[in-house]
Amino acid sequence: MVLLDPRRFAQRVGMLAVAGFAIFGFIFGQVASATDAQAEQVYYSVSAGDTLWKIASEQAPNQDPRDFITQLVELNKLTSASVTPGQRLLLPNS
């Protein structure tokens, strides 16, 4: 009398292994992508006399300042072109 069919046992072990790897990959994949996203964010602290044009010229010297400013405004949801000292701006990824 066989209590356990070897084929069914192998099939169940295989399904459990695949499910385990899927869960493991999902959990650690989410943690890794969240960490990568946070690591890439760079902030600029506005100083007295700074303008969006000056920030763009300093932070992206090889890029058209107008393109950088457009990205800066959209990324930080700015409603005007004026910035205030102490304000933190999230810089676009280059």
C-alpha positions in Angstrom: 0.0 0.0 0.0 1.4 3.4 -1.1 0.4 6.3 1.1 2.0 8.9 -1.0 2.1 9.0 -4.8 5.7 10.2 -5.8 4.5 12.2 -8.8 1.9 14.1 -6.8 4.5 14.7 -4.0 7.0 16.1 -6.6 4.3 18.2 -8.2 3.3 19.8 -4.8 6.9 20.4 -3.8 7.6 22.1 -7.1 4.5 24.3 -6.8 5.5 25.3 -3.2 9.0 26.1 -4.4 7.8 28.3 -7.3 5.3 30.1 -4.9 8.1 30.6 -2.4 10.5 32.1 -4.9 7.7 34.3 -6.3 6.8 35.7 -2.9 10.5 36.2 -2.0 11.2 38.0 -5.3 8.2 40.2 -4.9 9.0 41.3 -1.3 12.7 41.9 -1.9 12.1 43.5 -5.3 9.8 46.1 -3.8 12.3 46.9 -1.1 15.1 47.3 -3.6 13.2 49.5 -6.0 12.0 51.7 -3.1 15.6 52.1 -1.9 16.8 52.9 -5.4 14.2 55.6 -5.9 15.0 57.3 -2.6 18.8 57.1 -3.3 18.4 58.9 -6.6 16.6 62.0 -5.2 18.9 65.0 -4.9 17.7 68.2 -3.3 19.0 71.8 -3.6 18.7 74.3 -0.8 17.9 77.8 -2.1 20.3 80.5 -1.0 19.8 84.3 -1.0 20.1 85.7 -4.5 19.3 82.4 -6.2 17.0 82.3 -9.2 15.7 79.3 -11.2 18.0 80.4 -14.0 21.0 80.5 -11.8 20.2 77.1 -10.3 19.7 75.6 -13.7 23.0 77.1 -14.9 24.9 75.7 -11.9 23.2 72.3 -11.7 23.0 71.4 -15.4 25.7 73.5 -17.2 25.6 71.3 -20.4 21.8 71.5 -20.7 19.5 74.3 -22.0 18.5 76.1 -18.8 14.9 76.5 -20.1 14.5 72.7 -20.2 16.0 72.2 -16.8 13.7 75.0 -15.3 10.6 73.4 -16.9 11.5 70.1 -15.3 12.2 71.8 -12.0 8.9 73.6 -12.0 6.9 70.5 -12.8 8.8 68.3 -10.3 8.4 70.7 -7.4 4.9 71.9 -8.5 6.0 75.5 -8.4 3.3 78.1 -9.1 5.7 81.0 -9.7 9.2 81.6 -10.9 10.3 83.0 -7.5 12.1 80.9 -4.9 12.9 81.8 -1.3 16.0 81.2 0.7 15.9 78.0 2.6 13.4 76.4 0.2 14.3 72.8 -0.8 14.0 71.9 -4.5 14.0 68.4 -5.8 16.4 68.3 -8.7 15.5 66.5 -11.9 17.6 63.4 -12.7 20.2 64.1 -15.3 
